[in-house]
Amino acid sequence: MTFLTRLDPSEQRTKDLSLTQRGRAGLEALGALQAFSASSVRQLAREAFDADADARTLSDEAPGVADKSAWRRWLGRAGDVAGRSPAYRVERFHQRYVAEEVYRRGIPAVEERREQFEAFFRMPDGPTVGTLELDPSVPMPKYYDKVEWHLEPGGWDGYDLYGALFAFAVGPHVFRHGGYAAVEVGDDILEHRAEVARQLPKRSYRRVYEPGCGGFSTMAAVHSVFPDAELVASDLSPLLLTVGHIMAEKQAVPVQFKQRDARDTREPDASFDAVIMFALMHEMPVDAVRDTFREAYRILEPGGDLVISDPPPFRAVSPFQAVVLNWETRHRGEPFFTDACAADWAAELRDVGFVDVDDYSLGEQGYPWITRATKPR
Ligand SMILES: C[S@@+](CC[C@H](N)C(=O)[O-])C[C@H]1O[C@@H](n2cnc3c(N)ncnc32)[C@H](O)[C@@H]1O
């Protein structure tokens, strides 16, 4: 889910980068199933939930604070109510089915065209505009490399052509329709990133840092909004960084990609005027998020701004939507999703020392959820 960099439209249409009919059709069926189910069938499930007498008390009894155990108990009750509806159960079956099948169908589809994709994901000829600094000495945190995130076989680095899988197979044929995790049917997750960048309050920035960048998607969005800003992006995954670097070079956008832990960027104190984090918090334990906030504070100059987008907190969504979000933890390789939605990032940022902290949603179901903050002058 990290390679969805919008390609030059001519490249996306190029016959040489297409899948075979079998590969394309198999994925398109999944995209259609997920979009239909996550809209029409989920709506039936939502209506059944809202009509259930036990659901009415849930809103009143939602935990008022970021208390993980209280939220888990409450979510257990809410999940029981949702599970009474056959529509909920079948919609969740479709979610899980699609989540597994995108790899079972997508990887063979990419393999059928391995040569063309290997050729595409090579560095373009000519001088480079950005840099890639891989550093195998950066330790992989314990929580990180044992997980098959989003059910991706082998985790973030588990398949050498994940770049092609997301950019040319699962991205355009399945994810493009939305309808998974916090993303609603019809949402454009690339446009989300640009909207998030626009939440940075100043009209221009000099140096922008993105920890947990995955590939190039969010930096591409930042570049579209702040074309003059110098961009530095880091991640732990060598594969994602390498693909990100290639994509940035293909689009001639200068980005310095570095293999770093978000908690230890090795950047000088006060060296950036903006930090952006997109879809990072829910991929880390809450303790690691706190350390990442401290690190962002350290590298921001006084008056510098932070913007974060992640799934919404349970407190900001309906009980039914909370059940839908909570489902991710057990069913889509998202061990920290529930803890992240139970947390209060705004309060955590104030604890670190940030000021002018606010949080709000850009979409109807709480997503994209924004948390903004500034380092005091
Ligand atoms: C869902 S992806 C989001 C990527 C990117 N921000 C985007 O907008 O597409 C989460 C990323 O967080 C990275 N990550 C998780 N823990 C990290 C850590 N401690 N330091 C740096 N990156 C980390 C993963 O490698 C993965 O690329």
PDBQT file of the ligand as one rigid body, heavy atoms in Angstrom, charges set to zero:
ROOT
HETATM    1  C1  LIG A 401       1.630   2.092   5.705  1.00  0.00    +0.000 C 
HETATM    2  S1  LIG A 401       3.274   2.485   5.328  1.00  0.00    +0.000 S 
HETATM    3  C2  LIG A 401       3.126   4.197   4.975  1.00  0.00    +0.000 C 
HETATM    4  C3  LIG A 401       4.184   4.685   4.038  1.00  0.00    +0.000 C 
HETATM    5  C4  LIG A 401       4.111   6.130   3.613  1.00  0.00    +0.000 C 
HETATM    6  N1  LIG A 401       4.126   7.062   4.694  1.00  0.00    +0.000 N 
HETATM    7  C5  LIG A 401       3.009   6.430   2.636  1.00  0.00    +0.000 C 
HETATM    8  O1  LIG A 401       2.429   7.496   2.742  1.00  0.00    +0.000 OA
HETATM    9  O2  LIG A 401       2.727   5.615   1.768  1.00  0.00    +0.000 OA
HETATM   10  C6  LIG A 401       4.101   2.482   6.904  1.00  0.00    +0.000 C 
HETATM   11  C7  LIG A 401       5.604   2.558   6.765  1.00  0.00    +0.000 C 
HETATM   12  O3  LIG A 401       6.153   2.726   8.078  1.00  0.00    +0.000 OA
HETATM   13  C8  LIG A 401       7.438   2.141   8.077  1.00  0.00    +0.000 C 
HETATM   14  N2  LIG A 401       7.875   2.001   9.470  1.00  0.00    +0.000 N 
HETATM   15  C9  LIG A 401       7.332   1.286  10.470  1.00  0.00    +0.000 A 
HETATM   16  N3  LIG A 401       8.038   1.442  11.604  1.00  0.00    +0.000 NA
HETATM   17  C10 LIG A 401       9.057   2.302  11.313  1.00  0.00    +0.000 A 
HETATM   18  C11 LIG A 401      10.123   2.869  12.076  1.00  0.00    +0.000 A 
HETATM   19  N4  LIG A 401      10.303   2.582  13.362  1.00  0.00    +0.000 N 
HETATM   20  N5  LIG A 401      10.963   3.702  11.451  1.00  0.00    +0.000 NA
HETATM   21  C12 LIG A 401      10.802   4.012  10.134  1.00  0.00    +0.000 A 
HETATM   22  N6  LIG A 401       9.820   3.509   9.377  1.00  0.00    +0.000 NA
HETATM   23  C13 LIG A 401       8.958   2.653   9.954  1.00  0.00    +0.000 A 
HETATM   24  C14 LIG A 401       7.217   0.855   7.288  1.00  0.00    +0.000 C 
HETATM   25  O4  LIG A 401       8.426   0.334   6.795  1.00  0.00    +0.000 OA
HETATM   26  C15 LIG A 401       6.280   1.332   6.181  1.00  0.00    +0.000 C 
HETATM   27  O5  LIG A 401       6.986   1.724   5.057  1.00  0.00    +0.000 OA
ENDROOT
TORSDOF 0
